[in-house]
Amino acid sequence: MIRLEELRVSYKTGHGEVHAVQGVSLSINQGQFYTLLGPSGCGKTTTLRCVAGLEIPRQGQITIGNDLVFSSSRNIFLPPYKRDIGMVFQSYAIWPHLSVFENVAFPLREKSGKFSKHQIRDKVLKALALVQLDGLEDRPAPFLSGGQQQRLALARAIVKEPQVLLLDEPLSNLDAKLREETRSELSALVKLLGITTLYVTHDQLEALTMSDVIAVMNQGRIVQEGTPMEIYQFPKESFVANFIGLANFLDGKVTGLPAASDGLGEVETVAGRLKCVLPGDAALEDSVAVVSRPEDIKLFQNVHLNGDNLFGGTVDAVVFMGEALECHVTIGQQKLRTRLHPSMALKPGERVALLLTPERCRALKI
């Protein structure tokens, strides 16, 4: 439904040429919710704007459905109004001088003569009902709350039933509670409509909870693509592990390759020897960083336990987070974070033992 091939975008500045997008290729299937995730300046919004026709790439090819909308080699560029897309901007871009009804009706009215007044009214009211704004069609747009304005922008994007929906950080202006509610509503609506969606965000939780596929971007490139579970549990490089959620990193060298019995290798770190999952091409003496998520580390107040990946340490800090305790523990010269049930009684200075679950520790090449 959406295909990008070797997309490249660059800008000339006073400090030289900036390569915003560097050879991005991706394919989004019909009805898929696909998210571009990454930090500010990674090229995700520029990529989205290229799909929308708001940026002209220096090189590459873009296909939406069966339409080739951009090709540098064939000198093809289809302007935004000729692309079968709906878009929601970060700022919503609501017209303040128009009512709720007229904001949604605008994309239909611009197609002069295509829809009758009766058809426009039916389509607008249907779109407003889908985003739970029915009954508010006569209200001036500025009199809506932030959450309602976001829904209005979404209704305007879907009213003409486009092939593709483009969403540029649409929830970033909402408060935390409203963002959580709207996230669920938006995800359910997209699935109900079966519309192919390209979503841009820097919010990891949004990406993990809403997406079918996530592409993590860094410095203009896609560094890993996969399902939310694959991205979170099986990062392929340190940047992905560090950007998605919380992670502990222990630098070391490979001292043992996987045995047939458990498939786990060994890495000597500053905290001690760790059993972990090694990269497929790992060799002895390779420099690696072992990644362990806080929720994969078990804490015991009995410090006399023995076994693989068990280390004694001292509690540095205990942070109450409501649904969990975040406990900071020093093992030798290494500080680790672990997540615990909030009912657990711990205090700074207490001696504890940590178990870094071997199957959940992954070594990444440095």
C-alpha positions in Angstrom: 0.0 0.0 0.0 2.9 2.4 0.7 6.4 1.7 -0.6 9.5 3.9 -0.2 12.6 3.0 -2.1 16.0 4.5 -1.3 14.5 7.8 -0.2 17.1 10.6 0.4 16.4 14.2 1.5 19.1 16.8 2.2 19.2 20.5 3.0 21.8 23.1 2.5 22.5 25.2 5.6 25.1 27.8 6.6 27.1 24.9 8.2 27.0 22.7 5.2 24.7 20.0 3.8 22.4 18.2 6.2 21.3 14.7 5.2 17.9 14.4 6.9 16.9 11.1 5.3 19.5 8.6 4.1 18.4 5.8 1.9 15.1 4.9 3.7 13.2 1.9 2.2 10.1 0.4 3.7 6.9 -1.4 2.7 3.5 -0.9 4.5 0.8 -3.5 3.8 -2.9 -2.7 3.4 -4.6 -2.0 6.7 -1.3 -2.0 8.6 -0.5 0.5 11.4 3.2 1.4 10.8 5.1 3.7 13.1 8.3 5.6 12.6 9.9 6.0 16.0 12.9 7.9 17.0 14.4 11.0 18.7 14.0 14.6 17.4 16.0 15.2 14.2 16.2 11.5 13.2 14.3 12.1 9.9 10.9 10.5 10.8 8.7 13.6 10.2 10.7 14.5 7.0 10.0 10.9 5.7 6.2 11.4 6.5 6.2 14.8 4.8 7.7 13.2 1.7 4.9 10.7 1.6 2.4 13.5 1.9 4.1 15.5 -0.9 5.1 18.4 1.5 8.8 17.7 0.9 10.5 16.9 -2.4 13.2 14.2 -1.9 16.5 14.4 -3.6 16.4 10.8 -4.6 14.2 7.7 -4.4 10.7 6.5 -5.2 7.3 6.6 -3.4 4.3 4.5 -4.3 0.8 4.8 -2.6 -1.5 2.0 -3.6 -1.0 1.6 -7.4 0.1 5.2 -7.9 3.7 6.2 -8.3 3.6 9.6 -6.6 7.3 10.4 -6.7 10.3 9.1 -8.7 13.6 11.0 -9.0 14.7 8.8 -11.9 11.5 9.3 -13.9 11.0 13.0 -12.9 7.5 12.3 -11.3 6.1 14.4 -8.5 2.4 14.3 -7.7 1.3 17.3 -5.5 -0.4 16.6 -2.2 -3.9 17.4 -3.4 -3.6 14.6 -6.0 -2.5 12.0 -3.5 -5.1 9.8 -1.9 -4.2 10.6 1.7 -5.6 12.1 4.9 -3.2 13.8 7.3 -3.3 15.0 10.9 -0.6 17.5 11.9 1.0 17.9 15.3 -0.7 21.3 15.6 -4.0 19.9 14.3 -4.3 22.9 11.9 -8.0 23.5 12.7 -9.5 26.5 11.0 -10.7 28.8 13.8 -13.1 30.8 11.7 -15.1 27.6 10.8 -17.6 25.5 12.7 -16.9 21.9 13.5 -19.1 20.8 10.6 -17.4 23.2 8.1 -13.9 22.1 9.2 -14.7 18.5 8.3 -16.6 19.4 5.2 -13.8 21.4 3.7 -12.0 18.5 2.0 -15.2 17.4 0.4 -16.2 20.9 -0.8 -12.8 21.4 -2.4 -13.7 18.6 -4.8 -16.1 20.9 -6.6 -19.2 19.2 -7.9 -18.2 15.7 -6.8 -20.5 15.5 -3.8 -24.0 16.9 -3.3 -25.0 18.9 -0.2 -26.9 15.8 1.0 -23.8 13.6 0.5 -21.5 16.0 2.2 -23.8 16.2 5.3 -24.0 12.5 5.5 -20.3 12.0 5.2 -19.5 14.7 7.7 -22.0 13.5 10.3 -20.7 9.9 9.9 -17.1 11.0 10.4 -18.0 13.1 13.5 -19.8 10.1 15.0 -16.8 7.9 14.4 -14.6 10.3 16.5 -17.4 10.8 19.1 -18.1 14.5 18.2 -21.7 13.9 17.0 -23.9 16.7 18.3 -21.1 19.3 18.2 -21.3 20.0 14.5 -22.5 23.6 15.0 -20.0 24.6 17.6 -17.2 27.0 16.7 -14.0 25.0 16.4 -12.0 27.2 18.9 -14.6 26.3 21.6 -13.5 22.6 21.6 -11.1 21.2 24.1 -7.6 20.0 23.1 -8.8 16.4 22.9 -11.8 17.4 20.9 -9.7 19.4 18.4 -7.5 16.4 17.9 -10.6 14.3 17.1 -11.8 17.0 14.8 -8.5 16.9 12.9 -8.9 13.2 12.6 -12.5 13.4 11.3 -11.3 15.9 8.7 -8.6 13.5 7.6 -10.9 10.4 7.3 -14.0 12.1 5.8 -13.0 11.6 2.2 -12.1 7.9 2.9 -8.5 8.1 1.8 -6.3 5.0 1.0 -3.7 6.2 3.5 -3.8 8.0 6.9 -0.7 10.0 7.9 -0.3 11.0 11.5 2.4 13.4 12.7 2.7 13.1 16.5 -1.0 13.9 16.9 -1.2 13.2 20.6 1.9 15.2 21.7 -0.2 18.3 22.7 -2.5 16.4 25.0 -2.0 15.9 28.8 -0.9 12.4 30.0 -4.4 11.1 31.0 -6.1 12.3 27.8 -3.2 11.0 25.7 -3.7 7.5 27.2 -7.5 7.6 26.5 -7.1 9.0 22.9 -4.4 6.5 22.1 -6.8 3.6 22.7 -9.6 5.3 20.8 -7.4 6.2 17.8 -6.0 2.6 17.6 -9.5 1.1 17.7 -10.8 3.6 15.1 -8.0 2.8 12.6 -8.6 -0.9 13.0 -12.3 -0.4 12.6 -11.8 1.5 9.3 -9.1 -0.9 8.1 -7.1 2.1 6.8 -3.4 1.9 6.1 -1.7 4.2 8.7 1.8 5.8 8.8 2.3 7.2 12.3 5.2 9.4 13.5 6.1 9.7 17.2 9.0 9.9 19.7 6.9 8.4 22.4 7.9 4.7 22.9 4.7 3.8 24.7 2.6 5.1 21.9 4.6 3.1 19.4 4.6 -0.1 21.5 0.8 -0.1 22.2 -0.6 1.0 18.9 1.6 -0.4 16.1 1.6 -3.5 14.0 5.2 -2.7 12.9 7.7 -0.2 14.3 10.7 1.2 12.4 13.2 2.8 14.7 15.1 5.7 13.1 18.4 7.3 13.9 20.3 9.9 12.0 18.2 9.6 8.9 18.2 5.8 8.7 16.0 2.9 9.8 18.2 0.9 12.2 15.6 -1.8 13.1 12.2 -2.8 11.9 9.8 -5.3 13.5 6.8 -5.9 15.7 6.6 -4.1 19.1 7.6 -7.2 20.9 10.6 -7.8 18.6 11.8 -4.3 18.9 11.6 -4.3 22.7 12.7 -7.8 23.5 15.3 -8.4 20.8 17.1 -5.1 20.0 19.8 -5.5 17.4 22.0 -2.7 18.5 22.6 -0.6 21.6 20.8 2.5 20.3 17.5 0.6 20.0 17.9 -1.0 23.4 18.6 2.3 25.0 15.9 4.3 23.2 13.1 1.8 23.7 12.3 1.6 27.4 14.8 1.3 30.2 17.9 -0.9 29.9 21.0 -1.8 31.9 24.2 -2.1 29.9 27.2 -4.1 31.1 30.3 -3.9 28.9 32.6 -6.9 28.5 34.3 -9.5 26.3 33.0 -12.8 25.1 34.7 -15.6 27.0 32.5 -18.6 26.1 30.5 -19.5 23.0 27.0 -21.1 23.2 26.9 -24.7 24.3 24.4 -27.1 22.6 22.6 -27.6 26.0 21.3 -24.1 26.6 22.4 -22.0 23.6 23.9 -19.4 26.0 27.3 -17.9 25.8 29.4 -16.2 28.4 30.7 -12.6 28.8 33.1 -11.3 31.4 31.9 -7.9 32.6 32.9 -5.5 35.4 30.2 -7.1 37.5 31.4 -10.6 36.9 30.8 -13.4 34.4 27.4 -13.4 32.8 25.5 -16.1 30.8 23.6 -14.5 28.0 22.3 -14.7 24.4 25.2 -13.9 22.0 25.0 -12.5 18.5 25.0 -15.2 15.8 28.4 -14.2 14.6 30.0 -13.7 18.0 33.6 -14.8 18.5 35.8 -15.2 21.5 37.3 -11.9 22.8 34.6 -9.8 21.0 33.8 -6.6 22.8 30.0 -6.5 23.6 27.5 -4.7 25.8 25.1 -7.0 27.6 21.6 -5.6 27.8 19.2 -6.5 30.7 15.8 -4.8 31.2 14.9 -3.7 34.8 11.9 -6.0 34.8 14.1 -9.0 33.9 16.3 -8.6 37.0 15.1 -10.4 40.2 16.0 -9.1 43.6 16.5 -11.3 46.7 17.0 -10.1 50.2 18.9 -13.3 50.9 22.4 -12.5 49.9 23.8 -16.0 50.3 22.4 -17.4 47.1 24.6 -19.1 44.5 24.2 -19.8 40.8 24.6 -18.4 37.3 24.1 -14.6 36.9 23.7 -14.1 40.7 25.5 -11.1 42.2 25.6 -9.5 45.6 25.1 -5.8 45.7 24.1 -2.7 47.8 20.9 -0.8 47.4 21.6 2.9 46.5 18.1 4.3 46.1 14.5 3.2 46.1 12.1 5.3 44.0 8.4 4.9 44.4 6.6 5.1 41.0 3.1 4.1 42.0 2.7 0.8 40.2 6.3 -0.2 40.9 9.5 0.5 42.9 12.6 1.3 40.9 15.5 0.1 42.8 19.1 1.2 42.1 21.7 -1.4 43.1 25.5 -1.2 42.9 27.4 -4.4 42.1 31.1 -3.8 42.3 31.6 -0.7 40.1 28.4 -1.3 38.1 25.0 0.4 38.9 21.9 -1.5 37.8 18.2 -0.6 37.9 15.4 -3.2 38.6 11.6 -2.9 38.8 9.9 -4.4 41.9 6.4 -4.7 43.3 5.6 -1.5 45.3 4.8 -3.6 48.4 8.4 -4.7 48.8 10.2 -3.2 51.8 13.7 -2.0 50.9 16.0 0.7 52.2 19.2 2.3 50.9 22.4 0.6 52.2 20.7 -2.8 52.4 22.7 -5.8 51.0 20.8 -7.8 48.4 21.3 -10.3 45.6 20.4 -9.8 42.0 19.6 -12.5 39.4 20.0 -11.3 35.8 17.8 -13.9 34.0 20.2 -15.5 31.5 17.7 -16.0 28.7 16.7 -12.4 28.9 20.3 -11.0 28.8 21.4 -10.1 25.2 24.9 -9.3 24.2 25.2 -6.6 21.4 28.4 -5.9 19.5 30.0 -2.6 20.3 
